[in-house]
Amino acid sequence: MTDFTQNDFKGTRALFRIPEGVIYLDGNSLGPLPAGVEQRVARTLAEEWGTRLIRGWNDAGWMTQPGRVGDRVGRLIGAPPGSVVMGDTLSIKVYQALAAALALNPDRRVILSDTGNFPTDLYMAEGLIATLGQGHRLEMVEPEAVEGAIDGRVAVLMLTEVDYRTGRKHDMAALTARAHAAGALTVWDLAHSAGALPVDLTAAGADFAAGCTYKYLNGGPGAPAFLYVAPRHAKAARPALSGWMGHAAPFAFEPSYRPGAGVERMRVGTPPVIALAALDAALDVWDGVDMADIRRQSIALCDLFITEVEARCPELALASPRDGARRGSQVSFRHPQGYAIMRALIDRGVIGDFRAPDILRFGITPLYIGADELRAAVAVLETVLAGRLWDRPDYHRKATVT
Ligand SMILES: *Cc1c(COP(=O)(O)O)cnc(C)c1O
């Protein structure tokens, strides 16, 4: 069953700084530090900001960085050069994508999403609806019911490809085709896809997509988000957040907004130069990595993890699809004491995370995780469960971030 690839990822594992004694299964929430990032950020501070000062905007290419780094992300998600731009947060990018998509489908009022979507996407939709004041409605159905719910009322289908809790994966190409057949546009959230599995936005015919870069792309806490606009919409897409960096001529300081060329118009304000430098260095990890190899290895490792957990920890219930083809790069289990169990695991060096109400989440990323670490992690999990080591008052007290 286990079909590990020829590539053992020794090369990429050497590129990450993982502390001694830690088995890191939370790269789906915050990727670890790639070795080249520290040097690159230090260089940006000393040689660019520290030395060039304001001249850095021209001399060090700070102004063109959002598009250049966007093209590097684009290569990982099947987006052609010039169709991805970096900046802001994923919440903001979802808002921009949804606003542009709604404006392109002006006769319809329904935004269709699913109950597995990440709350911020839904909240941003609610906020946009209130701002527009045009009677739009957000309709949510169970993930399995999405396909059947796409009809002639839907303006935009807004989905996250991989469910943040269960890892269940939507069929992006099929749902996009279904949406287009019904006259709807699509906004895809790739938070748990970019860097986790092969994505081909062009082949899928996606209209808009957005994602963050601090999860599987290892860009660091608060790393800037990305936004994709299909080239066929680039000229017509209207930016709802019409900031000066998305203006056709920011330094002409004209009194009125004119959209910039293509996806550049989706820039808002001043780019986060230092964070983009960190991300740019983090993306070096992907040079020479074949996403198909990552996918094969990820499925094999996730299968192994499920087999081991089910054999040794029978009180945990699998919350993720058993079929690797229907899963992202994480495995989740349910347990009523999930929070305390995860706290006990983290205390013993096995870092995953918890999502309410009862989900233990384990991100499995072949770039730096192998079969030996997974077996060792399951041994710790078995010890914690068998000895009820989680049943301590401090493990039950919720921290601010879970
Ligand atoms: C992580 C995540 C976000 C986070 O949005 P931010 O604006 O970066 O905080 C949004 N959507 C999904 C689906 C996520 O998984």
The ligand as a Gaussian input file, in Angstrom:
#p B3LYP/6-31G(d) Opt

LIG

0 1
 C       -5.501000      30.078000       7.376000
 C       -6.690000      30.453000       6.580000
 C       -7.081000      31.797000       6.452000
 C       -6.380000      32.869000       7.227000
 O       -6.588000      34.151000       6.753000
 P       -5.605000      35.328000       7.183000
 O       -6.187000      36.539000       6.633000
 O       -4.251000      34.986000       6.648000
 O       -5.544000      35.338000       8.680000
 C       -8.149000      32.091000       5.623000
 N       -8.803000      31.124000       4.944000
 C       -8.454000      29.815000       5.068000
 C       -9.204000      28.774000       4.315000
 C       -7.411000      29.451000       5.902000
 O       -7.100000      28.164000       6.056000

